[in-house]
Amino acid sequence: MIDLYTAPTQNGHRAAVMLEETGFAYRTHKLDLAAGEQRKPEYLAINPAGVIPAIVDHDGPGGKPLTVTQSGAIVLYLAEKAGRFVPADPAARAAAMQWFMFACTDCAGTSSNIFIASVLVPEKSPANVAFFEQRLLRFLALADQRLGESEWLAGELSVADFALYPTVAGRMALVEKAGGLANLRRWAAALSARPAVAKGMAASA
Ligand SMILES: N[C@@H](CCC(=O)N[C@@H](CS)C(=O)NCC(=O)O)C(=O)O
């Protein structure tokens, strides 16, 4: 059994989607971030960073409990535990890792910056929000180009696709407003049609 600590955010969805795709039994614990539940001592004992997501795998390596934080690390941990979604061929694996890191750092980080600039900073500036939106759209244009050559980011369906999907789904209004990006929208529709992806997004909604 795996305990998932999550909230309705792109990082939370990333972990839940991967739990559904890998099929491990899990229980969801939703934290109210606005109420500061992520800073309560009982949660800080699980993740001292005071952010979601986190998982506790009660059947971790050697049968011992293991806590994993960072949504990208959770995705990789579950994929490796299941033996799925990480290509075996070294070149394909390198491509999967490249697009996986692109999703978790460039895209997820910039999407978070949109939220930070529009909601959290003490002095709001529409120009700063637009800056991060344009930056994210430039990253997504790269993914769109790749998805014009390949059905999935790394050739075969991989951790890279599951890592990027929650960011694209969460920023679909921006993608639609920008127009174009037809390959990216085709790819997002294919992922959202997967029952496990839909269930994971709902589990952390
Ligand atoms: N890089 C981390 C980011 C985790 C993160 O910032 N989580 C946010 C929600 S998406 C959070 O818990 N924020 C609450 C807070 O900062 O108090 C990951 O991918 O897991």
The ligand as an SDF file (V2000), in Angstrom:
LIG
                    3D

 20 19  0  0  0  0  0  0  0  0999 V2000
    9.4270   20.5470   -7.3240 N   0  0  0  0  0  0  0  0  0  0  0  0
    8.4220   20.0990   -6.3950 C   0  0  0  0  0  0  0  0  0  0  0  0
    7.4710   21.2530   -6.1360 C   0  0  0  0  0  0  0  0  0  0  0  0
    6.5260   20.9680   -4.9980 C   0  0  0  0  0  0  0  0  0  0  0  0
    5.6450   22.1760   -4.7340 C   0  0  0  0  0  0  0  0  0  0  0  0
    6.0760   23.3470   -4.8200 O   0  0  0  0  0  0  0  0  0  0  0  0
    4.3870   21.8960   -4.3680 N   0  0  0  0  0  0  0  0  0  0  0  0
    3.4550   22.9860   -4.1400 C   0  0  0  0  0  0  0  0  0  0  0  0
    2.1250   22.6700   -4.7860 C   0  0  0  0  0  0  0  0  0  0  0  0
    2.2860   22.4140   -6.5080 S   0  0  0  0  0  0  0  0  0  0  0  0
    3.1690   23.1430   -2.6610 C   0  0  0  0  0  0  0  0  0  0  0  0
    2.9980   22.1750   -1.9660 O   0  0  0  0  0  0  0  0  0  0  0  0
    3.0830   24.3930   -2.2040 N   0  0  0  0  0  0  0  0  0  0  0  0
    2.7110   24.6810   -0.8610 C   0  0  0  0  0  0  0  0  0  0  0  0
    3.6030   25.6950   -0.2160 C   0  0  0  0  0  0  0  0  0  0  0  0
    4.5720   26.1520   -0.8590 O   0  0  0  0  0  0  0  0  0  0  0  0
    3.3080   26.0640    0.9140 O   0  0  0  0  0  0  0  0  0  0  0  0
    7.6850   18.8650   -6.9640 C   0  0  0  0  0  0  0  0  0  0  0  0
    7.6970   18.6850   -8.1920 O   0  0  0  0  0  0  0  0  0  0  0  0
    7.1410   18.0770   -6.1880 O   0  0  0  0  0  0  0  0  0  0  0  0
  1  2  1  0
  2  3  1  0
  2 18  1  0
  3  4  1  0
  4  5  1  0
  5  6  2  0
  5  7  1  0
  7  8  1  0
  8  9  1  0
  8 11  1  0
  9 10  1  0
 11 12  2  0
 11 13  1  0
 13 14  1  0
 14 15  1  0
 15 16  2  0
 15 17  1  0
 18 19  2  0
 18 20  1  0
M  END
$$$$
